[in-house]
Amino acid sequence: MSRVVLAGADEDLQQRVSAAVDGDVSVLAAGRLPADPARLFEQLADGELPEVLLLGPLAPADEVLSLAGRLDVQCPGISVVLLADPAPEMWQAAMRAGIRDLLPLHADAAEIRSAVERAGAAATSRRRVLRPLEETARYTGRVITIASPKGGVGKTTVATNVAIGLTAAAPQSTVLVDLDVQFGDVASALALEPEYTLPDVVRGPASEDTMVLKTFLTQHPSGLYAVCGSESPAAGDTVTGEDVSRLLAALAREFRYVVVDTAPGLSEQTLAALDRATDVVMLSSMDVPGVRGLRKELDVLRELCMIPAGRHVVMNFADPKGGLSVRDVETAIGTGIDVVLPRSAAVPASTNTGVPVLESGGRDPMVKELRRLVSRFAATPIVRPSRYRAKHRAAS
């Protein structure tokens, strides 16, 4: 018999369902039915997802339809069965929400058992289809890691704008991960108020089931998904490199583009993101300290064999009055520069309002160059990561 969860049921219905499934049912406490599937999963003691969700008449119809609709999109391996007045308009609304079966309010144990068996078989069939797709689609998404040896060079600005640009090119197919585990501010840069943050995503149900993972992401009005940074440095410090590696692998199976905003330097989490990257954006401010730091970081990453084929060198805060030319920087770092982002008066306002400059548009030269950077990913085929083990792993 399939694993069954029951919600919105009085004592009489609980007894009928228990008899129908031989007592193998988890009953959710009475109360408002959460519209967010993640909230629903949090109420399950063992965190294991059901094959069948039975919803009784105590749950208001609007809450039932809202939850069922989100489950159909985010967790297609769960079948929903509703006990309600089988009026024609309810049948129509239930079908639109993806509800598998609609039973009359006073359905007996035999009817409930038959409905659960049908729904369970459908859920099992859909999971069999979904799992091979997940396994064969490993590393199909581009993992674009934004890295820099120093802080204050605009990593979050570049990461959020690249993510917004890729979302415009591929709606609902881009996720942005804030890996500045102590002081990440992707949420502020996008004016988001996340319900779940990085530590929540790398542990518990979201880390074990890709169907649950999407429900723990924060969605931006543009259609971009985000894993926002932790609420405190202490909580962020609990996230390990292994956690990061697993998360990025899972996201790359679900999204076409995974954009990663990292902390300054080469922390354990940043090394894990670089190890998973199909593309790395090496970012620096166009000044002597920034350029020297970039040269050192490039040297270290070459020694560790951690620079993927998709390498993009970007100079930020370019200013003709700064005393350094592009040629000077290229000579200093020993490689070419791919994109030069000019200093822009639009960026501080963008940061303070939480609206990326690519989203606000305009004719600012910064916007044009950011679009050039986005086009390097959106217009070229995916480059899968090589199969060698990075030296920092082999030595561990």
N, C-alpha and C positions, 0 to 999 in steps of 0.2 A: 504494500500500500504506500502511496506517495506521502511525503511529509506535508502536513496540513497545518495552517495557522488560521485561527478563527477570530474575527473582530466584529464588534457591533452586535453581539448576541445576548439575548436574555438567558435565564437559567434553563428554560424549556428547550431552546434551540441548542444550547451547549450539550444537553443530555442526548438529543437526537443525533447531533454530529458525532459525539463520542461513541454512541452505539454503532453509527455507520462506519467509523474508521477503527473500531476495536480499541478505543481509548487513546489512539496515537494522534493527539491533537494538542497544539499549543494555543491557549486562549489569552488574547491580549486584554489587559485591564480596560474597564469601561472608561470612556472619555472621548475627547475630540480625536477624530481620525486624522493623522498627519497627512498633508498633501505631498510631503517630501518622502520618497521611499527610504532615504537614509535614516530618517527619524523612525520609520516603521521598523527597520532592521535593528535599531538600537534597543528596542523593547524585547527582542528575542534573547533569552538568557544565554544560549550557547552560541549566538551569532551565526548559526547555520541557516542558509536561505531555504524557504519552502519551495515545493513544486506547485502547491495549490494554496491560494489565499481565499478563504470563504468570508464573505461580508454579509452580516445580518441586517435586519431592519432598524436597529438602534442607531446605525450610522446614517447621517443625513445624506440624501441623494447627491447633492452637489459635491460633498467631500468624497463620496465613493467614486463618482465619475472622474473627479480630478486626480485622485490617486491611481485609479485604474489606467487612465490615459498616460500618466507618467511611467507607470510600470511597463506598459506595452512598449514604450520607446526605450526606456533605460534598462529594463530587466525582462527581455522577451522570453527568458526561460522560466518565468513564473506565470501560471494561469490563474485568472481571477474568476470566481463563481459568486454570483450575487443572489441572495434570497430577498425578493421584493415582489410587489404587486406586478404581475406580468402584463401590464397594459401596453398597447401598441407603441405609445410614445416612449415608454421605458425600454422596451425592446430595442427601439431605434437608437436611443441614447447609449444603451449598453454596448451595442454593436460598434458604434462610432468610437467608444472609449476602449475597445479591445477586450471587453469582458467575454470570457469563454462560454459561459452558460448562465441562464437566468431561471431560477427555481421559484415556484410559488412559496408564499410565506409559511404554509403549513406542510411542506414536503416531508414525507416520512423518512425513516432511516434508509430504506432501500433506495428511494429516489436520490437521496443525498450521496449514498455510496456510489451509485452509477455515475452521477455527475462528477464526483471526485476522481473516479477511475478514468473517465474520458479526459478530464482536465489534466490529470497527472500524465497520461499517455502523451497528450499534446505537448506538455512541458518537457518531458523526457526527449521527445523527438526533436524539439527545437534546440535543446541543449546539445544533442549529438551533432547537429549541424553547426552550431556556434563554436564548439570546442575545436574541431578540426580547422575551422577558419582561423581561430586565434593561433593555433599551433603552426599552421603553414604560413601565416602572415607575419612572422617574427621579423622585426627590423624593417618593415616596409615603410615606416614613417621616417622623415628626416628629423634628426635631433640636432638642433642648432644651438650651440653653447656660446654665450657671450662671456668673454673672459678678459681680465686685465690685471696687471700686477699691482696697481694702485687704485685707491678709492677716489671718488670725486671726478671721474673722467666721463661720466654719463652712461654707465652700463645700463641702468634701469630705464633711462630715456630711450636708448637704442633698442633694448629688448622689448619694451612695450610697443614702440612704434613698428618694429619688425613684425611683432605678433599681430597688431592691428592691420598692417598691410597684407599679411598672409591670410588673415581672416576675410578680408575683402576679396581676395583671389579665390579662396576656398572656404566658403561659409560653413560654420559648424565643424571644421576639420583642423582647427589649430588650438593648441593648449600652451599656456605660458606657466612655467614653474619658477617660483622664487626660491633660489637656493642660497640666498644670503641668510643663513639660518639664524643669525643673531639679530641683525638689524635690517632685514628685508623690507622694502617699502613699495612693492608692486601694487599692493592694495591701495595705498595712497595715490600712486601715480595713475591709477585707473578709477579712483573714487569708488572702490568696492568695499562692502562690509561683509567679509566672509563669515559663514557659519562654521566652516571647518578650515583648518590650516594644515600646513605641512606635516606636523607630528600626527595629526588625526589620519591623514591620508596614507602614511607609510606603516600604520599599525592597525590591528583589528580587522573587521570585515572588508574594508576597502583594499587592504593589502593582499587579501586572499581570493578575491573574486572580482574579475573585471566588470561584471555587471553592476556590482555595488560601487566600484571606483568612480564611475561617472557621476553618481549621485552625491559624491563628496566634493565635487569641483564647484567653484564659484563661477557663475556665468555673467559675462559683461553684456550690456545691451547690444553690442555689435555682433554677438554670436561667438566671441572668443571665450574659451574656458580658461580658468586659472587655478593654480595651486598656490595660494597666498602664503607668505612667510608666517612663522610662529608669532604668537602674541608676546612672548618674552624670550630673552636670550637663553635663559635656563632651559626652557622647553625646546628651543631650537638645537641646543647642544646635545640633546638625546638622539638626534637624527644622525645615523652613521652613513658611511660611504656605501655599505651594502644595501641599506635602505634606499638610498638614492639610485643605485644601479637597478634594483628591482622595479622601482617606480618608473624610471625612464623606459625600461624595457616594456613594461605593461602599457604605458601611454603610447609608445611607438607602434604598438599593435592596434591601438584604437584611433589614433589621429594621424593625419597626413603630415602635419608639422608639429614638432615639440620644440618650443623656444625656451631656453634655460638662462635665467639671469643668475649670475654667480656672485660670491663675495670676492673682495680683492685678494690677490695672492693665489696660492696653490694649497688650499685646505683639502682635507680628506674628501669633503663633499664635492669640491670643484674638480679634483682629480677623477672622481667617479663619473662626473658629468662629461669630462673630456674623454674618458675611456669609452663612453657610450656614443659620443658625437659622430655624426656623419659630416658635420660642418662645424668649424669653430671660427668665431669672429674675434680676432685679436684687436682689442680696442685700446687706444692711448690718447691722451691729450697731446696737443702739438706744442710741447715745451721740452726742455732738456731733461728734467727729471723723469717725465713720463716716457720719453723715447728711450732713455737708458734702461728704465725698468722693463720696457717691452723687449728690448734686446736680450736682457738676462732671462726673461721668461721664455722667449722663443728658444734660447739655447738649452734651457732645462728641458723643455718639452721635446726638443729634438733628441736629446739624450735618452729620454724615457720612451721614445717612439710613440708619442701621443699627439702628433699633429696629423689629422686626417687629410685625405685628398682634397676635401672641401675646406680650404683655408682662405680666410678673407681678412686682410689687414685694413683697419679703419682708423683714420685720424679724426679726432673730434676737437672742437673749439679752434678750428683753423682761422688764423687772422693774419692778413698780409703785413700787419705792423708788428708781428710777434718776433721777427728776426730769424725764423726758420722757414726754409722752403721745403717743398715736397722732396726735391732732389737731396737736400741735406739729410732728411729723415731716412730716405731709402738707403743712402750710403751708410748711415749709422746702424741701421738694423739689418742690413745685408739682404734685403728683399724688397720687392715692389709694394706700393700702396695701392689698394683697390678702390677705396672710396674715401673722399675727404669731406667731412661735414663742417661747414662754416659756423662760426660763432653766430648765434641767433638770439635776438631779443624776444622771440616768440616762445622760447623754451621755458624760461622761468614762469611765465603766465600759464603755460600748458601744465607744468608740474604742480602749480598751486591750485589749479582748477580741476585737476584730474582728467583732463581731456588731451590725449596725445595729439601732437601737431599734425600727424597724418589724418586724424579723424576730423580735425577742425578745418583742414584744407588750407587754402590761401596760396599766395605766390612766393612765399618765403623761400630763399635758396636752400635752406635746410630741408624743406619738404621735398624738393626736387632730388636732392642727394639721397635722402632716406628711401625714396621710391627706387632709385637706382640700386640701393643695397637690397631692398626687398626683391627686386627683379632677378637678382643673382640666385635666389632660391626658388621663386615661383616659376621661372622660365626654363629651368634646367632639370634633367632627370635626376631621380634619387640615386645617390651614391651610397651603397651599403658599406658598413664598416668592415675593415679587413679582419681576418680570422686569427691574426697573431695575438698573443697575450702581451699586454704592455709590460715593460720591464719592471715597473713599480709593483705589479701584481706578482710577477715571477719571483721577485725577491722577498715577497711577504710569506 
